[in-house]
Amino acid sequence: MRPTGFEQYQNDGTARGMVGDDSGYRSAATDNPLAHRHAFTAGATWFLGVMLLVAGSTVAMQGAVMLGAIVLIAGLATVAGAAVALMG
């Protein structure tokens, strides 16, 4: 089954974007690799912070409240640091 005209147009545009021939399909990763790396690192840091929040709340519910609170605070600080990195 052949794709419709619009689907073929989208496929061609995506293919042109992969080889860099069409400026309408430019990738942020190839335009500014340093900013892409910083954004990826900030996203990974944010994910780590969310995991710390989940782990801290789970530990606190199991009875080790002080340890859970420490992990929660670390998670909040990590998420806040990632947010600042994404804004800057």
Secondary structure, DSSP 8 states (H G I E B T S, - for coil): ----HHHHHHHHHHHHHHHT--GGG--HHHH-HHHHHHHHHHHHHHHHHHHHHHHHHHHHHHT-HHHHHHHHHHHHHHHHHHHHHHH-
